[in-house]
Every structure is written in structure tokens, then in C-alpha cells.
Amino acid sequence: MPSKLFPKEELQLVIWDDSETLEVIKDEITDTGRWTIHHYLVFKDIETGKFYLTYYSVGATEQQDESPFEYEDDEISCVEVEPVEVKVISYKKVK
């Protein structure tokens, strides 16, 4: 899988909706713990038009002062992904 390194500060900015080069496509909670909330983030590199995936965590309460990527290196490896259309079948009650 192709990957690319992004500066930690730029990834934090995209999460806080303050990046000029990256755009959040999807940011969802994947798991929660007593002290931490885990997310996965899909974002678009506006300059190249490519999409990337990475994971981060934040503190679960105001007492856990953990910002995104706080315990990571200065550059974060993100996996290149591509959008795919998924057909979902749902069910409703018969009248």
C-alpha cells in the first residue's frame, strides 16, 4: 500500500478545520476507552487530489489532556486510499 509522510502539525490543523492544504473527508470514532477516544481519519490532499487514511486518539474527558497525534513522531505515515461506491440494502416494515 502506498503511504506518505505528513507533518504532525498539519494533520492536527486538518482535524481542527484550520488546514489550507488538507480537507477532512471522514472522521469517525472507532473505539472508546476509559481515558481515550480512538478515531480514523480520511482526508484529501488538496494539491494532489489524493486521499489518505490515518488513526489518532484524543483524551476522553477534560481531565485527559491528550491532543491528536500527541505521542507520535513529527511526521505521520498515512496510507493512500481511494473512494469506492458501496451499495447498501436496508429493510423496512411491510404495510
PAROTOR-912595 format. One record per residue: x, y, z of N, C-alpha, C in turn; chain; residue number from 1; residue in three letters. Coordinates in steps of 0.05 Angstrom, whole numbers, m for minus. Atoms other than C-alpha are relative to their C-alpha. Layout:
<sites>
<site n_east="X" n_north="Y" n_up="Z" ca_east="X" ca_north="Y" ca_up="Z" c_east="X" c_north="Y" c_up="Z" chaine="A" num="NUM" residu="Ala"/>
...
</sites>
This chain:
<sites>
<site n_east="17" n_north="m24" n_up="0" ca_east="0" ca_north="0" ca_up="0" c_east="18" c_north="25" c_up="0" chaine="A" num="1" residu="Met"/>
<site n_east="m15" n_north="m25" n_up="0" ca_east="28" ca_north="68" ca_up="m19" c_east="m6" c_north="17" c_up="25" chaine="A" num="2" residu="Pro"/>
<site n_east="5" n_north="m17" n_up="m23" ca_east="38" ca_north="114" ca_up="40" c_east="17" c_north="26" c_up="m4" chaine="A" num="3" residu="Ser"/>
<site n_east="m14" n_north="m25" n_up="2" ca_east="62" ca_north="185" ca_up="50" c_east="3" c_north="12" c_up="29" chaine="A" num="4" residu="Lys"/>
<site n_east="m4" n_north="m13" n_up="m26" ca_east="91" ca_north="223" ca_up="110" c_east="m12" c_north="28" c_up="m1" chaine="A" num="5" residu="Leu"/>
<site n_east="11" n_north="m27" n_up="m3" ca_east="53" ca_north="285" ca_up="133" c_east="9" c_north="11" c_up="27" chaine="A" num="6" residu="Phe"/>
<site n_east="m8" n_north="m12" n_up="m25" ca_east="76" ca_north="334" ca_up="186" c_east="m23" c_north="m2" c_up="21" chaine="A" num="7" residu="Pro"/>
<site n_east="19" n_north="2" n_up="m22" ca_east="41" ca_north="323" ca_up="253" c_east="m17" c_north="25" c_up="3" chaine="A" num="8" residu="Lys"/>
<site n_east="14" n_north="m26" n_up="m4" ca_east="23" ca_north="397" ca_up="258" c_east="m21" c_north="4" c_up="m21" chaine="A" num="9" residu="Glu"/>
<site n_east="19" n_north="m3" n_up="22" ca_east="m12" ca_north="396" ca_up="190" c_east="m25" c_north="m18" c_up="4" chaine="A" num="10" residu="Glu"/>
<site n_east="22" n_north="18" n_up="m6" ca_east="m54" ca_north="335" ca_up="210" c_east="m17" c_north="10" c_up="23" chaine="A" num="11" residu="Leu"/>
<site n_east="15" n_north="m12" n_up="m21" ca_east="m73" ca_north="369" ca_up="274" c_east="m18" c_north="23" c_up="m10" chaine="A" num="12" residu="Gln"/>
<site n_east="15" n_north="m22" n_up="11" ca_east="m95" ca_north="430" ca_up="235" c_east="m24" c_north="m9" c_up="m16" chaine="A" num="13" residu="Leu"/>
<site n_east="23" n_north="10" n_up="16" ca_east="m139" ca_north="389" ca_up="188" c_east="m22" c_north="m10" c_up="19" chaine="A" num="14" residu="Val"/>
<site n_east="20" n_north="9" n_up="m19" ca_east="m174" ca_north="357" ca_up="248" c_east="m14" c_north="24" c_up="12" chaine="A" num="15" residu="Ile"/>
<site n_east="12" n_north="m23" n_up="m12" ca_east="m186" ca_north="426" ca_up="277" c_east="m12" c_north="19" c_up="m21" chaine="A" num="16" residu="Trp"/>
<site n_east="12" n_north="m15" n_up="22" ca_east="m212" ca_north="450" ca_up="209" c_east="14" c_north="27" c_up="m5" chaine="A" num="17" residu="Asp"/>
<site n_east="m16" n_north="m24" n_up="3" ca_east="m155" ca_north="500" ca_up="201" c_east="23" c_north="m4" c_up="m20" chaine="A" num="18" residu="Asp"/>
<site n_east="m21" n_north="6" n_up="20" ca_east="m113" ca_north="470" ca_up="144" c_east="m7" c_north="12" c_up="m27" chaine="A" num="19" residu="Ser"/>
<site n_east="4" n_north="m11" n_up="27" ca_east="m104" ca_north="503" ca_up="77" c_east="8" c_north="m20" c_up="m21" chaine="A" num="20" residu="Glu"/>
<site n_east="m9" n_north="20" n_up="20" ca_east="m74" ca_north="441" ca_up="43" c_east="m14" c_north="m27" c_up="2" chaine="A" num="21" residu="Thr"/>
<site n_east="14" n_north="26" n_up="m4" ca_east="m115" ca_north="383" ca_up="72" c_east="m29" c_north="5" c_up="7" chaine="A" num="22" residu="Leu"/>
<site n_east="29" n_north="m2" n_up="m5" ca_east="m190" ca_north="371" ca_up="76" c_east="m10" c_north="m26" c_up="12" chaine="A" num="23" residu="Glu"/>
<site n_east="12" n_north="23" n_up="m13" ca_east="m227" ca_north="324" ca_up="123" c_east="m22" c_north="m11" c_up="m18" chaine="A" num="24" residu="Val"/>
<site n_east="21" n_north="14" n_up="14" ca_east="m269" ca_north="273" ca_up="85" c_east="m17" c_north="m16" c_up="19" chaine="A" num="25" residu="Ile"/>
<site n_east="14" n_north="17" n_up="m20" ca_east="m287" ca_north="227" ca_up="143" c_east="16" c_north="m1" c_up="25" chaine="A" num="26" residu="Lys"/>
<site n_east="m13" n_north="2" n_up="m27" ca_east="m270" ca_north="229" ca_up="217" c_east="m20" c_north="m15" c_up="18" chaine="A" num="27" residu="Asp"/>
<site n_east="19" n_north="16" n_up="m16" ca_east="m303" ca_north="173" ca_up="257" c_east="14" c_north="m12" c_up="24" chaine="A" num="28" residu="Glu"/>
<site n_east="m10" n_north="13" n_up="m24" ca_east="m295" ca_north="144" ca_up="326" c_east="0" c_north="m30" c_up="m6" chaine="A" num="29" residu="Ile"/>
<site n_east="m2" n_north="28" n_up="4" ca_east="m271" ca_north="72" ca_up="321" c_east="m2" c_north="m16" c_up="26" chaine="A" num="30" residu="Thr"/>
<site n_east="0" n_north="14" n_up="m26" ca_east="m266" ca_north="55" ca_up="395" c_east="2" c_north="21" c_up="22" chaine="A" num="31" residu="Asp"/>
<site n_east="m3" n_north="m18" n_up="m23" ca_east="m270" ca_north="86" ca_up="464" c_east="10" c_north="m17" c_up="23" chaine="A" num="32" residu="Thr"/>
<site n_east="m10" n_north="13" n_up="m24" ca_east="m235" ca_north="70" ca_up="528" c_east="m6" c_north="19" c_up="23" chaine="A" num="33" residu="Gly"/>
<site n_east="5" n_north="m17" n_up="m24" ca_east="m237" ca_north="98" ca_up="598" c_east="13" c_north="27" c_up="m3" chaine="A" num="34" residu="Arg"/>
<site n_east="m14" n_north="m25" n_up="1" ca_east="m186" ca_north="151" ca_up="582" c_east="4" c_north="12" c_up="m28" chaine="A" num="35" residu="Trp"/>
<site n_east="m6" n_north="m8" n_up="28" ca_east="m182" ca_north="155" ca_up="506" c_east="m22" c_north="m7" c_up="m19" chaine="A" num="36" residu="Thr"/>
<site n_east="19" n_north="5" n_up="23" ca_east="m226" ca_north="161" ca_up="444" c_east="17" c_north="m3" c_up="m25" chaine="A" num="37" residu="Ile"/>
<site n_east="m16" n_north="6" n_up="24" ca_east="m196" ca_north="130" ca_up="381" c_east="m16" c_north="7" c_up="m25" chaine="A" num="38" residu="His"/>
<site n_east="13" n_north="m8" n_up="25" ca_east="m212" ca_north="157" ca_up="312" c_east="15" c_north="m11" c_up="m24" chaine="A" num="39" residu="His"/>
<site n_east="m14" n_north="2" n_up="25" ca_east="m197" ca_north="142" ca_up="240" c_east="m8" c_north="24" c_up="m17" chaine="A" num="40" residu="Tyr"/>
<site n_east="3" n_north="m25" n_up="15" ca_east="m188" ca_north="200" ca_up="193" c_east="7" c_north="m6" c_up="m29" chaine="A" num="41" residu="Leu"/>
<site n_east="m6" n_north="0" n_up="29" ca_east="m194" ca_north="201" ca_up="117" c_east="0" c_north="30" c_up="m8" chaine="A" num="42" residu="Val"/>
<site n_east="m3" n_north="m28" n_up="8" ca_east="m170" ca_north="266" ca_up="87" c_east="10" c_north="2" c_up="m29" chaine="A" num="43" residu="Phe"/>
<site n_east="m8" n_north="m4" n_up="28" ca_east="m156" ca_north="295" ca_up="18" c_east="23" c_north="20" c_up="0" chaine="A" num="44" residu="Lys"/>
<site n_east="m22" n_north="m18" n_up="5" ca_east="m90" ca_north="327" ca_up="m2" c_east="m10" c_north="18" c_up="m23" chaine="A" num="45" residu="Asp"/>
<site n_east="12" n_north="m18" n_up="20" ca_east="m118" ca_north="388" ca_up="m39" c_east="18" c_north="4" c_up="m24" chaine="A" num="46" residu="Ile"/>
<site n_east="m19" n_north="m5" n_up="22" ca_east="m55" ca_north="398" ca_up="m81" c_east="1" c_north="m23" c_up="m19" chaine="A" num="47" residu="Glu"/>
<site n_east="m3" n_north="23" n_up="17" ca_east="m52" ca_north="327" ca_up="m108" c_east="m27" c_north="m13" c_up="m7" chaine="A" num="48" residu="Thr"/>
<site n_east="25" n_north="13" n_up="4" ca_east="m125" ca_north="306" ca_up="m103" c_east="m1" c_north="m28" c_up="11" chaine="A" num="49" residu="Gly"/>
<site n_east="m1" n_north="28" n_up="m11" ca_east="m104" ca_north="241" ca_up="m68" c_east="m12" c_north="0" c_up="28" chaine="A" num="50" residu="Lys"/>
<site n_east="13" n_north="5" n_up="m26" ca_east="m139" ca_north="212" ca_up="m7" c_east="19" c_north="m17" c_up="18" chaine="A" num="51" residu="Phe"/>
<site n_east="m17" n_north="15" n_up="m19" ca_east="m104" ca_north="185" ca_up="56" c_east="m15" c_north="m7" c_up="25" chaine="A" num="52" residu="Tyr"/>
<site n_east="13" n_north="10" n_up="m25" ca_east="m123" ca_north="147" ca_up="119" c_east="21" c_north="m1" c_up="21" chaine="A" num="53" residu="Leu"/>
<site n_east="m17" n_north="3" n_up="m24" ca_east="m92" ca_north="151" ca_up="188" c_east="m18" c_north="m3" c_up="25" chaine="A" num="54" residu="Thr"/>
<site n_east="14" n_north="4" n_up="m25" ca_east="m112" ca_north="138" ca_up="260" c_east="11" c_north="19" c_up="21" chaine="A" num="55" residu="Tyr"/>
<site n_east="m9" n_north="m17" n_up="m21" ca_east="m108" ca_north="183" ca_up="321" c_east="m18" c_north="m4" c_up="25" chaine="A" num="56" residu="Tyr"/>
<site n_east="17" n_north="2" n_up="m24" ca_east="m134" ca_north="188" ca_up="392" c_east="1" c_north="27" c_up="15" chaine="A" num="57" residu="Ser"/>
<site n_east="2" n_north="m24" n_up="m17" ca_east="m156" ca_north="243" ca_up="440" c_east="m9" c_north="m8" c_up="28" chaine="A" num="58" residu="Val"/>
<site n_east="9" n_north="5" n_up="m27" ca_east="m170" ca_north="247" ca_up="514" c_east="m30" c_north="m2" c_up="2" chaine="A" num="59" residu="Gly"/>
<site n_east="29" n_north="5" n_up="m2" ca_east="m239" ca_north="222" ca_up="534" c_east="m15" c_north="21" c_up="17" chaine="A" num="60" residu="Ala"/>
<site n_east="13" n_north="m20" n_up="m16" ca_east="m252" ca_north="277" ca_up="585" c_east="19" c_north="24" c_up="2" chaine="A" num="61" residu="Thr"/>
<site n_east="m17" n_north="m24" n_up="m3" ca_east="m225" ca_north="346" ca_up="602" c_east="24" c_north="m6" c_up="19" chaine="A" num="62" residu="Glu"/>
<site n_east="m22" n_north="8" n_up="m18" ca_east="m181" ca_north="311" ca_up="654" c_east="23" c_north="m14" c_up="m15" chaine="A" num="63" residu="Gln"/>
<site n_east="m20" n_north="13" n_up="16" ca_east="m144" ca_north="272" ca_up="599" c_east="7" c_north="19" c_up="m22" chaine="A" num="64" residu="Gln"/>
<site n_east="m9" n_north="m21" n_up="18" ca_east="m107" ca_north="327" ca_up="563" c_east="17" c_north="m12" c_up="m22" chaine="A" num="65" residu="Asp"/>
<site n_east="m14" n_north="13" n_up="22" ca_east="m88" ca_north="288" ca_up="500" c_east="m10" c_north="11" c_up="m26" chaine="A" num="66" residu="Glu"/>
<site n_east="8" n_north="m10" n_up="26" ca_east="m88" ca_north="322" ca_up="433" c_east="7" c_north="m20" c_up="m22" chaine="A" num="67" residu="Ser"/>
<site n_east="m5" n_north="19" n_up="22" ca_east="m88" ca_north="286" ca_up="365" c_east="30" c_north="m2" c_up="m6" chaine="A" num="68" residu="Pro"/>
<site n_east="m28" n_north="6" n_up="8" ca_east="m21" ca_north="253" ca_up="349" c_east="21" c_north="9" c_up="21" chaine="A" num="69" residu="Phe"/>
<site n_east="m18" n_north="m10" n_up="m21" ca_east="9" ca_north="278" ca_up="415" c_east="24" c_north="m18" c_up="5" chaine="A" num="70" residu="Glu"/>
<site n_east="m22" n_north="19" n_up="m6" ca_east="51" ca_north="216" ca_up="426" c_east="13" c_north="m12" c_up="m24" chaine="A" num="71" residu="Tyr"/>
<site n_east="m11" n_north="9" n_up="25" ca_east="71" ca_north="207" ca_up="353" c_east="25" c_north="15" c_up="m7" chaine="A" num="72" residu="Glu"/>
<site n_east="m23" n_north="m14" n_up="10" ca_east="133" ca_north="227" ca_up="315" c_east="m8" c_north="25" c_up="m14" chaine="A" num="73" residu="Asp"/>
<site n_east="6" n_north="m26" n_up="14" ca_east="138" ca_north="294" ca_up="279" c_east="m12" c_north="m4" c_up="m27" chaine="A" num="74" residu="Asp"/>
<site n_east="13" n_north="7" n_up="26" ca_east="117" ca_north="260" ca_up="214" c_east="m16" c_north="m25" c_up="3" chaine="A" num="75" residu="Glu"/>
<site n_east="19" n_north="23" n_up="m3" ca_east="58" ca_north="212" ca_up="210" c_east="m3" c_north="m13" c_up="m27" chaine="A" num="76" residu="Ile"/>
<site n_east="3" n_north="15" n_up="24" ca_east="55" ca_north="157" ca_up="158" c_east="m30" c_north="m5" c_up="m5" chaine="A" num="77" residu="Ser"/>
<site n_east="28" n_north="4" n_up="7" ca_east="m13" ca_north="157" ca_up="123" c_east="m2" c_north="m17" c_up="m25" chaine="A" num="78" residu="Cys"/>
<site n_east="3" n_north="19" n_up="22" ca_east="m38" ca_north="104" ca_up="76" c_east="m18" c_north="13" c_up="m22" chaine="A" num="79" residu="Val"/>
<site n_east="17" n_north="m10" n_up="21" ca_east="m65" ca_north="125" ca_up="8" c_east="m24" c_north="m18" c_up="m4" chaine="A" num="80" residu="Glu"/>
<site n_east="25" n_north="14" n_up="5" ca_east="m137" ca_north="105" ca_up="m4" c_east="m15" c_north="12" c_up="m23" chaine="A" num="81" residu="Val"/>
<site n_east="16" n_north="m11" n_up="21" ca_east="m188" ca_north="115" ca_up="m58" c_east="m30" c_north="m4" c_up="6" chaine="A" num="82" residu="Glu"/>
<site n_east="29" n_north="3" n_up="m6" ca_east="m263" ca_north="127" ca_up="m54" c_east="m12" c_north="m22" c_up="m18" chaine="A" num="83" residu="Pro"/>
<site n_east="15" n_north="21" n_up="15" ca_east="m308" ca_north="69" ca_up="m75" c_east="m29" c_north="3" c_up="8" chaine="A" num="84" residu="Val"/>
<site n_east="29" n_north="m1" n_up="m5" ca_east="m383" ca_north="68" ca_up="m82" c_east="m9" c_north="m27" c_up="11" chaine="A" num="85" residu="Glu"/>
<site n_east="10" n_north="25" n_up="m13" ca_east="m417" ca_north="17" ca_up="m36" c_east="m30" c_north="1" c_up="m1" chaine="A" num="86" residu="Val"/>
<site n_east="29" n_north="2" n_up="0" ca_east="m488" ca_north="m6" ca_up="m46" c_east="m9" c_north="m13" c_up="26" chaine="A" num="87" residu="Lys"/>
<site n_east="9" n_north="10" n_up="m26" ca_east="m525" ca_north="m17" ca_up="19" c_east="m30" c_north="m7" c_up="m3" chaine="A" num="88" residu="Val"/>
<site n_east="28" n_north="8" n_up="0" ca_east="m591" ca_north="m56" ca_up="25" c_east="m10" c_north="3" c_up="29" chaine="A" num="89" residu="Ile"/>
<site n_east="13" n_north="m4" n_up="m26" ca_east="m637" ca_north="m35" ca_up="82" c_east="m28" c_north="m13" c_up="m2" chaine="A" num="90" residu="Ser"/>
<site n_east="26" n_north="12" n_up="0" ca_east="m704" ca_north="m63" ca_up="103" c_east="m20" c_north="18" c_up="15" chaine="A" num="91" residu="Tyr"/>
<site n_east="20" n_north="m15" n_up="m13" ca_east="m769" ca_north="m30" ca_up="123" c_east="m25" c_north="m18" c_up="4" chaine="A" num="92" residu="Lys"/>
<site n_east="24" n_north="15" n_up="m6" ca_east="m835" ca_north="m56" ca_up="151" c_east="m18" c_north="0" c_up="m24" chaine="A" num="93" residu="Lys"/>
<site n_east="20" n_north="2" n_up="22" ca_east="m887" ca_north="m81" ca_up="101" c_east="m26" c_north="12" c_up="11" chaine="A" num="94" residu="Val"/>
<site n_east="25" n_north="m13" n_up="m9" ca_east="m952" ca_north="m41" ca_up="106" c_east="m23" c_north="m19" c_up="m4" chaine="A" num="95" residu="Lys"/>
</sites>
